[in-house]
Amino acid sequence: MTDRPTTDLVIRPDDLSGQPTRELIARHLKGMYETSPPESVHAFDIDKLKDPRVTFWSAWSGSDIAGCGALKEMGGAKGEIKSMRVADNFLGKGVGRAILQHIMTEAERRGMKSLWLETGSSPAFKPALSLYASHGFKRCGPFEGYTDDPFSIFMTRNI
């Protein structure tokens, strides 16, 4: 995998109304349910992504959606990363890294002091875990209403 996307990405706020975005979110949710039992899926659907505490971004290469990610404000100068997904045809091209960096930069700009996330524990999540670890995220216990779950891994980092 490269450190930088092989394409020129534009990451922008997204109101979740466009068909490419909605299809990517549907693909994301489908993938979560394929790799974890329903009670262990914590991915947000479109309605939850429209919560006023959530900012959602999509990444574009020309007219193609390359990925997405969201930041949920948790209060107390904390934020949670949600809905990180790279479109299948952009996997391994640095898109996830670019989106994660964008979210981290925005969280810092907003004055957040820490970021948190929940991701899966199955082998399908190994690339995500590697990405988060490479950006300084460390494993931690459940937070903000999550509970111990063998299908979840919780991570955090200070900004």
C-alpha positions in Angstrom: 0.0 0.0 0.0 1.2 3.5 -0.7 1.4 6.3 1.8 -0.5 8.6 -0.5 -3.4 8.1 -2.8 -2.5 7.3 -6.4 -5.3 9.6 -7.4 -6.1 13.2 -6.7 -8.7 13.0 -3.9 -11.2 15.7 -3.0 -12.6 15.1 0.5 -15.7 17.2 1.1 -18.7 17.3 3.5 -21.5 15.2 2.2 -25.3 15.5 2.9 -25.8 11.8 2.2 -28.3 12.5 -0.6 -26.3 11.4 -3.6 -26.7 7.9 -5.0 -23.0 7.0 -5.0 -22.7 7.9 -1.3 -25.9 6.0 -0.4 -24.6 3.0 -2.3 -21.2 3.1 -0.5 -23.0 3.3 2.9 -25.2 0.3 1.9 -22.0 -1.6 0.8 -20.4 -0.7 4.2 -23.4 -1.9 6.2 -23.6 -5.1 4.1 -19.9 -5.8 4.8 -20.4 -5.3 8.5 -23.3 -7.7 8.7 -21.3 -10.3 6.6 -18.4 -10.3 9.2 -20.2 -9.8 12.5 -23.4 -10.9 14.2 -26.2 -8.3 14.1 -25.9 -7.4 17.8 -22.2 -6.6 17.2 -22.7 -4.3 14.2 -22.3 -0.7 15.4 -22.0 0.9 11.9 -24.3 3.9 11.4 -27.0 3.9 8.7 -27.9 7.0 6.8 -30.4 8.2 9.4 -27.8 8.0 12.2 -25.2 9.7 10.0 -27.5 12.6 9.7 -27.4 13.2 13.5 -26.4 16.8 14.1 -23.4 15.6 16.2 -22.0 13.8 13.2 -20.1 15.3 10.3 -19.8 13.0 7.3 -17.3 13.4 4.4 -17.0 11.6 1.1 -13.7 11.3 -0.9 -13.9 11.6 -4.6 -11.5 10.9 -7.5 -13.0 12.8 -10.4 -16.7 11.6 -10.5 -16.0 8.4 -8.6 -16.6 8.0 -4.9 -13.4 6.6 -3.4 -14.4 6.4 0.3 -16.1 8.0 3.2 -15.7 8.7 6.9 -17.5 10.5 9.7 -16.7 12.2 13.0 -19.2 12.1 15.9 -18.8 14.7 18.6 -19.1 13.0 22.0 -18.7 16.1 24.2 -15.8 16.6 26.7 -13.4 17.4 23.8 -13.8 13.8 22.5 -14.7 12.5 19.1 -15.6 9.1 17.6 -14.6 8.0 14.1 -17.5 6.4 12.4 -18.3 4.9 9.0 -14.8 4.7 7.6 -15.0 2.8 4.2 -13.0 2.7 1.0 -14.8 1.8 -2.2 -13.7 -1.6 -3.4 -12.0 -0.3 -6.6 -9.8 2.1 -4.5 -8.6 -0.4 -1.9 -4.8 -0.3 -1.3 -4.4 3.2 -2.8 -4.1 5.2 0.3 -7.7 6.5 0.4 -8.4 5.2 3.9 -5.2 6.9 5.1 -6.2 10.2 3.5 -9.7 10.1 5.0 -8.4 9.2 8.5 -5.9 12.1 8.3 -8.7 14.4 7.2 -10.8 13.4 10.2 -7.9 13.7 12.6 -7.1 17.2 11.3 -10.7 18.3 11.6 -11.0 17.0 15.1 -7.9 18.9 16.1 -9.2 22.0 14.4 -12.4 21.7 16.5 -10.4 21.5 19.7 -10.9 17.8 20.4 -8.3 16.3 22.6 -8.9 12.6 21.9 -10.4 10.3 19.2 -12.1 7.0 19.8 -13.3 4.2 17.5 -14.9 0.8 17.5 -14.0 -1.7 14.7 -14.4 -5.4 14.1 -12.1 -8.1 15.3 -12.5 -10.6 12.5 -9.6 -11.1 9.9 -11.6 -8.8 7.5 -10.7 -5.9 9.8 -6.9 -6.5 9.8 -6.2 -3.7 7.3 -8.3 -1.2 9.3 -6.6 -2.2 12.5 -3.2 -1.7 10.9 -4.2 1.7 9.6 -5.4 2.9 13.0 -2.3 1.6 14.7 -0.1 3.3 12.2 -1.7 6.6 13.2 -1.1 6.1 16.9 -4.4 4.5 18.0 -4.0 2.1 20.9 -6.5 -0.6 22.1 -8.6 0.4 25.0 -11.8 -0.8 26.7 -15.4 0.0 25.7 -16.5 3.6 25.8 -19.7 5.7 25.4 -22.2 3.0 25.9 -20.4 0.2 24.1 -19.9 -3.1 26.0 -17.3 -5.8 25.9 -17.9 -7.9 22.8 -15.5 -10.4 21.2 -16.5 -9.0 17.8 -15.4 -5.5 18.7 -12.0 -3.8 19.2 -11.9 -0.4 20.8 -9.1 2.1 20.2 -8.2 5.6 21.1 -5.5 8.2 20.8 -4.8 11.7 22.1 -4.6 14.5 19.6 
